[in-house]
């Protein structure tokens, strides 16, 4: 049986607090005539402070921030959602200490905490060996470990604070609206770059795969909800949101994103309604005739192994070379705990499973595979139990899990920060919907629906 969650604040309290924060921002703007940057800082401070009024207000600000905003122009790798996560986590942990919140019981608790524990051990082992360090930079052990802790907290907090089905639906709408905005960003960028150039979105230079894999999770969510939404109006809006997301995904020119998207959508359609596979296959055959040549060449090179039309390099050479060199290296020198997080930048490994093995050893790989299996099993059971839009979230979670797992054979989607954030928030939406549906009481593999304590 899962832990009960705390009683939500009453709606008038939330409304008064939200209006008060908006009025404070408006008053500050009117009084000081601030510029766009100062206004953004002011709004950010208001969202951060709102964590101590209602956690959901700050979490609502984090969702579009993690999808749409680029890294901050600082010497250390920080983004806006990192600054918002700090007060959100502090407020949530304070409520835990006071007994106002309870740690949510979910099917991913043990494997997720196991991954964190193994990563910490691998970091300490890597520091001892001199293969990992704590320097506050992008490719450092401390950065990678703190990001793992951050996305885990995002998952646990999101599950905890979604106290009603209305909460889950509201956060799902914000998630989908942010996805549509990111898709439109990519569509606009497409019109401003050369035909052979990949779009990168807020990820910036070289981040086409980060954008592509993020769009895979978002597109899967939109399709899953569309196929299960009963309201025609909402279904139409979801379709409109999915169009720019799919368009932008195509023009990321990311092969691992293409593979992840095809795998995720195939899983989604197979689980949802196998009759949809026939028109999907027909579309897959027609699509190469509609896209520009550079997109077709990138996609066909997945199968043919033809040289990259932009760089001229072999798409599999670096990945095969990494397996040939790094696999014997880690198994021969440090097979148990690996070399520590960020012992090499992810691009030097280009394989999620090799990367986990190299960073955290056989123990870390076992913990990671346990987490993937737990997510697959929990999402599948949720699909079988839920109905309507809640089933759409569960189907999307299952498809995204397997899609990213397959894409991980040629990349590291579960290490990329943007991808991990959107994936774990989708997982939180699906788990929260399941906990609140009452279906978990009929399934011992997932915790019972959360109750309310006085």
Secondary structure, DSSP 8 states (H G I E B T S, - for coil): ----B-----HHHHHHHHHHHHHHHHHHHHHH---HHHHHHHHHHHHHHGGGT-HHHHHHHHHHHHHH--B-SSSS--BHHHHHHHHHHHHHHHHHHHTSS-----TTHHHHHHHHHHHHHHHHHHHHHTS----SSTTSHHHHHHHHHHHHHHHHHHHHH--SHHHHHHHHHHHHHHHHHHHHHHHHHHTTS-TTS---GGG-TT-HHHHHHHHHHHHHHHHHHHHH---HHHHHHHHHHHHHHHHHHHTT--HHHHHHHHHHHHHHHHHH-TTHHHHHHHHHHHHHHHS-HHHHHHHHHHHH--B-TTT--BTTHHHHHHHHHHHHHHHHH-TTTTT-TTSS-GGGT--HHHHHHHHHHHHHHHHHHHHHHHHHHHHHHHHHH--HHHHHHHHHHHHHHHHHHHHGGGS-TTTSHHHHHHHHHHHHHHHHHHHHHSGGGG-TTS-----B--
